[in-house]
Amino acid sequence: MECQLHWVSASMEALPRSVPRDAGFTLLEVTVALAVLAGGVFVVAELFLVSANAARLARASGVATALASQKCEQLRALAWGYDVDGQGAQDTTSDISVWPDRPDGGLGLTASPPDALSRDTPGFVDYLDADGGWIGNGASPPFGTGFVRRWSIEPLAESPADTLVLRVLVIACRASGNPCDTAHASQTVRVVAVRARRTA
């Protein structure tokens, strides 16, 4: 009997042990892990899109601001003063709606129509590509317009003979193409300057 028990005991030791329960993953655990991973990847991808859009808007805003300042300085550089006889002298012929600007064929500092900032008015508008390069002027934007730049010139009500109010509006189109939808612009920049006559 003793031998028999010994034999049974030896054979019990020789039996393979059962596989521990935590040696692998169940299908449910793998599914949950994949769902969490997919959710994380989705959030990271969305953050990249938001970041790219913010960078695009910041770039458009920076370019629009530079374009508005450029046109304002161009308007301020036109002659507006008094001649040697004390008479008002002003530039009314320079064409600043083209690039490079020309000394004739334009309106210079002639007063603009009251709605010059709300519609494309020839002589008070030009069109630029997405990088700010000049591509045209006229009553409607050409293909590839990234920015519409409008300006107005108005005599100041308190001193209409001696002071002008210069306004520049730059509208960033949603996408470069045709037509540029200025009613639903992604960015707009406004610059205002006052110009008083000085002795020539």
C-alpha positions as CSV (number, residue, x, y, z in Angstrom):
1,M,0.0,0.0,0.0
2,E,2.8,2.3,0.8
3,C,4.3,1.7,-2.6
4,Q,1.1,2.4,-4.3
5,L,0.6,5.7,-2.5
6,H,4.1,6.7,-3.4
7,W,3.3,5.9,-7.0
8,V,0.2,8.0,-6.9
9,S,2.0,10.9,-5.3
10,A,4.7,10.8,-7.9
11,S,2.2,10.7,-10.7
12,M,0.4,13.7,-9.3
13,E,3.6,15.7,-9.4
14,A,4.2,14.7,-13.0
15,L,0.8,16.1,-14.1
16,P,1.0,19.4,-15.8
17,R,-0.1,22.3,-13.8
18,S,-3.1,24.4,-15.0
19,V,-2.2,27.6,-17.0
20,P,-2.5,30.7,-14.8
21,R,-5.5,32.9,-15.6
22,D,-3.4,36.1,-16.0
23,A,-1.0,34.8,-18.6
24,G,-2.9,36.4,-21.5
25,F,-5.6,38.8,-22.5
26,T,-9.2,38.1,-23.1
27,L,-11.0,39.3,-26.2
28,L,-12.9,41.8,-24.1
29,E,-9.7,43.3,-22.7
30,V,-8.2,43.6,-26.1
31,T,-11.4,45.3,-27.4
32,V,-11.5,47.8,-24.6
33,A,-7.8,48.6,-25.1
34,L,-8.2,49.2,-28.8
35,A,-11.2,51.4,-28.1
36,V,-9.2,53.6,-25.7
37,L,-6.3,53.8,-28.1
38,A,-8.6,54.8,-31.0
39,G,-10.2,57.5,-28.8
40,G,-6.7,58.8,-28.0
41,V,-5.6,58.9,-31.6
42,F,-8.9,60.7,-32.6
43,V,-8.3,63.4,-29.9
44,V,-4.7,63.9,-31.0
45,A,-5.7,64.2,-34.7
46,E,-8.4,66.7,-33.8
47,L,-5.8,68.7,-31.8
48,F,-3.6,68.8,-34.9
49,L,-6.5,70.0,-37.1
50,V,-7.3,72.8,-34.5
51,S,-3.7,73.8,-34.3
52,A,-3.3,73.9,-38.1
53,N,-6.4,76.0,-38.5
54,A,-5.2,78.4,-35.8
55,A,-1.9,78.8,-37.5
56,R,-3.6,79.4,-40.8
57,L,-5.8,82.1,-39.3
58,A,-2.9,83.7,-37.5
59,R,-0.9,83.8,-40.8
60,A,-3.9,85.4,-42.7
61,S,-4.3,87.9,-39.9
62,G,-0.6,88.9,-40.0
63,V,-0.6,89.2,-43.8
64,A,-3.8,91.2,-43.8
65,T,-2.4,93.6,-41.2
66,A,0.8,94.1,-43.2
67,L,-1.3,94.8,-46.4
68,A,-3.5,97.3,-44.6
69,S,-0.5,99.2,-43.2
70,Q,1.2,99.1,-46.6
71,K,-1.8,100.8,-48.4
72,C,-2.3,103.3,-45.5
73,E,1.4,104.3,-45.9
74,Q,0.9,104.6,-49.7
75,L,-2.0,106.9,-49.2
76,R,-0.1,109.0,-46.6
77,A,2.8,109.4,-49.1
78,L,0.6,111.1,-51.7
79,A,0.9,114.9,-51.9
80,W,-1.5,116.7,-49.5
81,G,-0.5,120.2,-48.5
82,Y,-0.1,123.8,-49.5
83,D,1.8,125.2,-52.4
84,V,4.1,128.3,-52.1
85,D,1.2,130.6,-52.7
86,G,-0.7,129.1,-49.8
87,Q,-3.2,127.3,-52.1
88,G,-4.3,123.7,-51.4
89,A,-2.3,121.2,-53.3
90,Q,-3.1,117.6,-53.5
91,D,-2.4,114.5,-55.6
92,T,-5.5,113.6,-57.6
93,T,-3.9,111.6,-60.4
94,S,-1.7,108.9,-58.9
95,D,-3.0,105.3,-59.5
96,I,-2.4,103.4,-56.3
97,S,-4.7,100.6,-57.3
98,V,-1.9,99.1,-59.5
99,W,1.5,97.7,-58.6
100,P,3.8,99.4,-58.9
101,D,1.7,102.6,-58.6
102,R,1.7,105.1,-61.4
103,P,1.8,108.9,-61.2
104,D,-1.2,109.3,-63.5
105,G,-4.4,107.5,-64.6
106,G,-5.8,107.2,-61.1
107,L,-7.7,109.1,-58.4
108,G,-4.9,109.9,-55.9
109,L,-6.5,111.5,-52.8
110,T,-9.8,112.2,-54.5
111,A,-12.7,111.7,-52.1
112,S,-14.2,108.2,-52.4
113,P,-17.8,107.2,-52.7
114,P,-19.5,106.7,-49.3
115,D,-19.7,102.9,-49.8
116,A,-16.1,102.4,-50.9
117,L,-15.4,100.0,-48.0
118,S,-18.5,97.9,-48.5
119,R,-18.2,97.1,-52.2
120,D,-15.4,96.8,-54.8
121,T,-15.2,100.3,-56.2
122,P,-12.7,100.7,-59.1
123,G,-10.0,103.1,-58.1
124,F,-10.4,102.3,-54.4
125,V,-9.8,98.5,-54.4
126,D,-7.1,96.0,-55.4
127,Y,-6.7,92.3,-55.1
128,L,-3.9,90.2,-53.8
129,D,-3.0,86.5,-53.7
130,A,-2.7,84.4,-50.6
131,D,0.9,85.6,-50.1
132,G,0.0,89.3,-50.5
133,G,1.2,89.7,-54.1
134,W,-0.8,92.1,-56.2
135,I,-2.9,90.4,-58.9
136,G,-5.3,93.0,-60.1
137,N,-7.9,95.7,-59.6
138,G,-11.4,96.6,-60.9
139,A,-15.0,95.8,-60.0
140,S,-14.6,92.1,-59.3
141,P,-11.7,89.9,-57.9
142,P,-9.8,87.8,-60.4
143,F,-9.2,84.1,-59.9
144,G,-6.7,83.3,-57.1
145,T,-7.7,86.2,-54.9
146,G,-6.6,85.7,-51.3
147,F,-7.2,89.2,-50.1
148,V,-9.4,92.1,-51.1
149,R,-8.1,95.5,-50.1
150,R,-10.4,98.5,-50.1
151,W,-9.8,102.1,-49.1
152,S,-11.8,105.2,-48.6
153,I,-10.8,108.9,-48.5
154,E,-13.1,111.3,-46.7
155,P,-12.8,114.9,-45.8
156,L,-13.0,115.4,-42.0
157,A,-16.4,117.0,-41.2
158,E,-14.8,119.6,-38.8
159,S,-12.2,120.7,-41.3
160,P,-13.1,119.4,-44.8
161,A,-10.6,121.6,-46.7
162,D,-7.6,120.7,-44.7
163,T,-8.0,117.2,-43.2
164,L,-8.7,113.8,-44.6
165,V,-9.7,110.5,-42.9
166,L,-8.0,107.5,-44.6
167,R,-9.5,104.1,-44.0
168,V,-8.2,100.8,-45.3
169,L,-10.1,97.5,-45.1
170,V,-8.4,94.2,-45.9
171,I,-10.6,91.1,-46.3
172,A,-9.1,87.6,-46.2
173,C,-11.0,85.2,-48.5
174,R,-11.8,81.8,-47.0
175,A,-9.9,80.1,-49.8
176,S,-8.0,81.4,-52.8
177,G,-10.1,81.1,-55.8
178,N,-13.0,82.6,-57.6
179,P,-15.2,84.2,-56.4
180,C,-13.8,85.6,-53.2
181,D,-16.8,85.6,-50.8
182,T,-16.2,88.9,-48.9
183,A,-19.5,88.6,-47.1
184,H,-18.2,85.5,-45.1
185,A,-14.6,86.5,-44.8
186,S,-12.4,84.5,-42.4
187,Q,-10.4,87.7,-41.3
188,T,-10.8,91.4,-41.7
189,V,-8.4,94.1,-40.7
190,R,-9.1,97.9,-40.6
191,V,-6.6,100.7,-40.4
192,V,-7.6,104.4,-39.9
193,A,-5.4,107.4,-40.3
194,V,-6.0,111.2,-40.3
195,R,-4.0,113.4,-42.8
196,A,-3.7,117.2,-42.3
197,R,-2.4,119.6,-44.9
198,R,1.1,120.9,-44.5
199,T,3.1,123.5,-46.3
200,A,4.7,122.1,-49.5
